Amino acid sequence: MKQRDSIKMTSEEAHAFLASRHACALATNGKDGYPHVVAMWYTLEEGAIVMTSYAKAQKVVNLRRDPRATVLVESGDKYKELRGVMIGGRVELAEGPDALREVVKLTGADPRSDAAVCRARKRVVIRFHPQRWASWDHSKIVGDY
């Protein structure tokens, strides 16, 4: 067995790892060909990774042009502690009045606050649908590396 296969997380382990975290790196495709990578807070809903952002943010501009993206969630401070999941997929953007309630819920805004609702109206929901997965858990490495 290849070492790569021996450190791969099972599907259950990868899902549990994602559920235990709430920060990720979101990579979108910039118009100049360079990846645009930003830290994001996320939640899981029905198999999708869900985030919110201002509609004019560069990542949203990139996603309007090209809905393909990559999400990376990782942890560990030493080589033998490294764990992570990298997912490639497509994004669906929700905006306008239909997305307002979801933005308020995701951001924790007070729906009774006019200022919070005003800010929420400027945001979109980013729903990331996974298509390809890679994972690793270096604690599974037997012996020294």
N, C-alpha and C positions, 0 to 999 in steps of 0.2 A: 504494500500500500504506500502511495506517495505521502510524504509528510503533509502536503497541502490538504489532502483528503482527511487526514487524521485530526486536523485542527478545525475543520469545518463544523459550524454549529448545526444541530438538527433544526428542522423547521420550527419545532416547539421552543427550542432554546433561543433561536433568533427572534421569534415573536415575543417571548418573555423579556428578552433583553431590550427590545424596542419599547415595550410597555413599561419598563422600569426607568426609563430615561425620558427627558422632555426637551433636550437641546440637541440640535443637529447642525451639520453644515449642509447648506443647499447650494448646489452648483447649477447655474444656468449657462446658456450659450450666448456670449456677447457677440454683437454684430461684427466686431473686429477679429473674431475667431478665438479669442482668449476666453477661458472659463471665468465666470463671475461667481465667486464663492462667498457666502455670507452665513453667519451664525443665525439660527432661527429657533424659536420655541415651537413645539408641535404637540399634537394630541393624536390619538388613533381613533378612527371611527369606521367601523364596518370594512376593515381591510385597507382603508386609505390613511395616509398621513396628512393631517390637516393643519394648516398654518394660516396666518393672516398678515397682511402687509398693506402699506399705503399704496394706492393705485398708481401713483406716479413714481414709485421706487424703481430703480434700475432693474432689479430682478423681475418685477412684473412686466416692465417694458420688454425685457428679453423673452419672457414666457408668452407674451402676446405674439411675438414674432416666431418663436420656436417653442412648442410646449414640452419638449424633451428636457429632462433634468436628472440630476443624481443627488441622492440624499446619503450622507454618511453620519452614522452614530457610532461613537467609539469611546473606550475608556481604558485606563491603565497608565501607570507611571513608569513601569519597568517592562522590559521585553517579555518576560514570562507572564505578565499581567495583562498584556494587550488583548482586548476583545473588541470586535466591531462588526457592524453590518453595513454594507454598501449596496444601495438599491438604485437601479436605473428605471425610469418610468416616464409617464406622461402626466401633465398637469391639466386640470380643469379649473378655470377661474370663475368664481361666482361674484357678482357685484350688483349694485343697485338695491332697490327696496327689498328684493327677495333675499338678499344676503345679509341685510342689516341685523336681523335678530341673531343670526349665527355669529357675526362679527362681535356683537355685544357679548354673547355668551363666551366666545373664545378669548376675548380680551379681558373679561371680568369687569367691563364697564358697568356703571350704574344706569340702567335703562330709564331711570327717573331724572337723570341729569341731562339737561339740554346740551351742555358742553360735551359730555361723553357721547351722546347720540350724534352730534355734529361731527366729532372726530371719526366715529364709526362709519359715517356716510362716505368718508374719504378712503375707506379701506376696501380690500377685496379678500375673499376667501380663496386660499390656494389649496386645492384638493389633489394630492399627489397619488397617482395610481401605480403601484409597483408592477414592473414587468420582468426585471432580471435581478437576481440576488447573488451576493457574495458575502461570506461571513468567515470569521476566524476567532479562535479562542486559544491563545498561546499557553494557557494553563494546561491544555491537553498534551503539550509537548512532553514526551518521556525523555528523561535524561537531560544532558546539557545540549545547548544549541551552539 
